[in-house]
Amino acid sequence: MPYVPGVFSGQLEFNLRLPYKRFKQIYPDNTITYKEYKKLQMRRAFRRSMSSQDNKRMVR
């Protein structure tokens, strides 16, 4: 599965929780660098940790 910037499958998003070394073992064809991987992890972690009050897209 090739890496496409800005496009995430559910499986890839879940796998961003893995350490970089394990991620590269699972996706050896992926060309993402360690720095890019860490950036993606930080971005995804921030989105996961937002409260429902801060999420403007939540239906109340």
FENVEN-V982195 format. One record per pair of residues at least 24 apart in sequence whose ideal C-beta (glycine too) atoms are under 10 Angstrom apart, sorted by the first residue. I is the first residue (numbers start at 1). J is the second residue. Records with the same first field share a line. If there is no record, write none. Layout:
I=J  J
This chain:
1=26  27  29  30
2=27  29  30  31
3=27  29  30  31  32  36  37  40
5=32  36  40
8=40  44
12=40
13=40  44  47  48
14=44
16=40  41  42  43  44  45
17=41  44  45  48
